[in-house]
């Protein structure tokens, strides 16, 4: 598949953060994204979103197939509602004046770099390159354990980077469910 090089039409500081990040849609932060009643099923289907129903809710798995090189290839077009409405902790803090645009970009740059390191160490050991980070780590752990190994010993650098990444994601990006009007 050819890489699409996009130059998204960035019209706000918030958009400038999102197009440099993509952690919310590449499987790093979330395993799935919620579909809400106002999402058009025909558009979701036409967009290639494969929906799963859990209880009375629908969702689609991450990583999103529309993301390439940290850019949403349909950013300027229609996207599911959650894609429009989700605001990570970094974006919320910037909008509240707790972080400058430069500080927010620095947080994103550091976290994206660490996420890229984790994925780079992990991907050579995966059979399925399209599953979210948490599931990928679990698959690697199961593989190592099934061979009688210890993932912490065999993949010490990966485990340390993964733990650091989770700390950054929890502290700076993830939203506590009781504070998010549009939870995943």
Secondary structure, 3 states (H helix, E strand, C coil): CCCCCCCCCCCCHHHHHHCCCCCCCCCCCCCEEEECCCCCHHHHHHCCCCEEEECCEEEEECCCCCEECCEECCCCCCCCHHHHHCCCHHHHHHHCCCCCHHHHHHHHHHHHHHHHHHHHHHHCCCCCCCCCHHHHHHHHHHHHHHCCCCHHHHCHHHHHHHHHHHHHHHHHHCCCHHHCCCCC
